[in-house]
């Protein structure tokens, strides 16, 4: 039977306690995020948001689920510059269409394909409530812009068509989901089209991307 030394047992116990504590903090933060507003969640809202956003953000609340009622399609395009200085505006690329193509007929679709882009766009809209061209809502709004931009740049690469990217632009089209035939609810109106301004792209935006 193996006998652990006192220092080894101390390290194992401390590591285990640290992992349990970190797991408890993570679960607690997610619980406070989805729970109805209360004194604790209001008091520690900044700390909870720091843990949850952007990777773990939830779009529902405990005791009051809010299912999605529209389909949102997100597209992106870029302006590139050639070696001779010529600037070209590329065609729109359907990011949502890429995700749908990866999911369709796949019995075990990736969580990334299902949710990353969708949650990034929801995150952006929630932090920019004033509409197209709105100024970012503090640090959270700036983070939403950078998160959305980096998702698109990772898919497009550094030099689409062999040219360096100067700036990037997003647009979305929201189509209401019709209620089921047995429902007495009225169909919702389409949320319409949204086109964001051009955002500059520099080397910093590619840091850490494959």
C-alpha positions in Angstrom: 0.0 0.0 0.0 1.4 3.4 -1.0 2.0 5.9 1.7 1.9 9.6 0.9 4.4 11.9 2.6 3.0 14.8 4.7 4.1 17.5 2.1 2.4 15.5 -0.7 -0.8 15.1 1.3 -0.7 18.8 2.1 -0.4 19.7 -1.6 -3.2 17.2 -2.6 -5.5 18.6 0.1 -4.9 22.2 -0.8 -5.3 21.5 -4.6 -8.5 19.6 -3.9 -9.8 22.4 -1.7 -8.9 24.9 -4.4 -10.7 23.0 -7.1 -13.8 22.6 -5.0 -13.8 26.3 -4.1 -13.4 27.4 -7.7 -16.2 25.1 -8.8 -18.4 26.4 -6.1 -17.7 30.0 -7.1 -18.4 29.3 -10.7 -21.7 27.5 -10.0 -22.7 30.2 -7.6 -22.0 33.0 -10.2 -24.0 31.2 -12.9 -26.9 30.6 -10.4 -27.0 34.3 -9.4 -26.9 35.2 -13.1 -30.0 33.2 -14.0 -31.8 33.7 -10.7 -34.5 36.4 -10.3 -33.0 39.7 -9.2 -32.3 39.7 -5.5 -30.1 41.6 -2.9 -27.2 39.2 -3.4 -27.1 39.3 -7.2 -27.5 43.1 -7.1 -24.7 43.5 -4.6 -22.2 41.4 -6.5 -23.4 42.0 -10.1 -20.1 43.3 -11.3 -18.2 40.3 -9.9 -20.8 37.9 -11.3 -20.7 39.5 -14.8 -16.9 39.3 -14.7 -17.1 35.5 -14.3 -20.1 34.8 -16.6 -19.4 37.0 -19.6 -18.9 36.2 -22.4 -18.3 32.5 -22.4 -21.0 31.4 -19.9 -23.7 34.0 -20.6 -27.3 32.6 -20.4 -30.3 33.9 -22.2 -32.9 32.5 -19.7 -33.9 33.0 -16.1 -34.8 30.4 -13.4 -38.6 30.0 -13.1 -39.3 32.0 -16.2 -37.7 30.4 -19.3 -37.7 32.7 -22.4 -37.4 30.6 -25.5 -36.1 32.2 -28.7 -38.9 33.5 -30.9 -36.9 34.5 -34.0 -34.2 33.3 -36.3 -31.2 35.6 -36.6 -28.8 35.4 -39.5 -25.4 37.1 -39.1 -23.2 38.0 -42.1 -19.8 39.7 -42.4 -17.7 41.4 -45.0 -14.3 43.0 -45.0 -12.3 45.6 -46.9 -8.9 44.6 -47.9 -5.8 46.4 -49.3 -3.5 45.0 -52.0 0.2 45.4 -52.2 -0.3 48.2 -54.8 -2.5 50.1 -52.3 -5.8 49.2 -54.0 -8.7 48.8 -51.6 -11.4 46.1 -52.2 -14.7 45.5 -50.5 -15.3 41.8 -50.4 -18.7 40.1 -50.7 -20.8 39.2 -47.7 -20.1 35.9 -46.0 -22.9 34.1 -44.2 -21.5 33.2 -40.8 -24.8 31.8 -39.6 -25.2 29.9 -42.8 -21.8 28.2 -42.2 -23.0 27.1 -38.7 -26.2 25.7 -40.1 -24.3 23.8 -42.8 -22.1 22.3 -40.1 -25.0 21.3 -37.9 -27.4 19.9 -40.5 -27.4 16.1 -40.7 -24.8 16.0 -37.9 -26.0 13.7 -35.1 -23.6 15.3 -32.6 -23.1 18.9 -33.6 -20.5 21.0 -32.0 -21.5 23.4 -29.2 -19.3 26.0 -30.9 -21.3 25.7 -34.2 -24.6 25.8 -32.3 -24.0 28.6 -29.9 -20.8 30.7 -30.2 -21.9 33.1 -32.9 -25.5 33.3 -31.7 -24.5 34.1 -28.2 -21.8 36.6 -29.4 -24.5 38.5 -31.4 -26.9 38.4 -28.4 -24.1 39.7 -26.2 -23.5 42.5 -28.7 -27.1 43.6 -28.9 -27.6 43.5 -25.2 -24.7 45.9 -24.7 -25.6 48.2 -27.6 -29.3 49.0 -26.9 -29.3 52.2 -28.9 -29.2 50.6 -32.3 -26.9 50.8 -35.3 -23.6 52.7 -34.7 -24.3 52.9 -31.0 -21.4 53.7 -28.7 -20.2 50.7 -26.7 -21.7 50.5 -23.2 -18.5 50.7 -21.2 -16.1 47.8 -20.8 -18.8 45.2 -21.4 -19.8 46.8 -24.7 -16.2 47.0 -25.9 -15.7 43.4 -25.0 -18.8 42.4 -27.0 -17.4 44.2 -30.1 -14.0 42.5 -29.7 -15.5 39.1 -29.1 -17.7 39.3 -32.3 -14.9 40.7 -34.4 -12.5 37.9 -33.4 -15.0 35.1 -34.1 -15.3 36.4 -37.7 -11.6 37.0 -38.2 -10.8 33.5 -37.1 -13.1 32.2 -39.8 -11.9 34.6 -42.5 -8.2 34.4 -41.9 -5.6 37.1 -42.0 -5.4 37.6 -45.8 -8.6 36.7 -47.6 -7.9 36.7 -51.3 -4.2 37.3 -50.4 -4.8 40.8 -49.2 -4.6 42.4 -45.7 -7.8 43.2 -43.9 -8.4 46.9 -43.2 -11.8 46.9 -41.6 -14.8 44.6 -41.0 -18.6 45.1 -41.1 -21.5 43.0 -39.8 -25.2 42.8 -40.6 -28.1 40.7 -39.3 -31.5 39.7 -40.5 -34.1 38.6 -37.9 -37.1 36.5 -39.0 -39.9 35.7 -36.6 -40.6 32.1 -35.8 -44.2 31.3 -36.6 -46.3 29.8 -33.7 -47.4 26.2 -34.0 -50.7 25.4 -35.7 -52.4 24.5 -32.4 -51.3 27.8 -30.7 -53.7 30.7 -30.4 -50.9 33.2 -30.4 -50.4 35.7 -33.1 -47.4 35.5 -35.4 -44.7 38.1 -34.4 -43.5 40.6 -36.8 -40.0 40.3 -38.3 -37.5 42.3 -36.3 -35.9 43.4 -39.6 -32.4 44.2 -40.8 -29.5 45.7 -38.9 -26.2 46.8 -40.4 -23.3 47.9 -38.2 -20.7 50.5 -39.1 -17.2 49.5 -40.3 -14.8 48.6 -37.5 -11.0 48.9 -38.1 -8.9 45.8 -37.9 -5.2 45.7 -36.8 -2.7 43.1 -35.7 -4.0 43.1 -32.1 -7.3 41.6 -33.3 -5.5 38.5 -34.5 -3.5 37.8 -31.3 -4.1 34.3 -30.1 -6.1 33.3 -33.2 -5.2 30.2 -35.2 
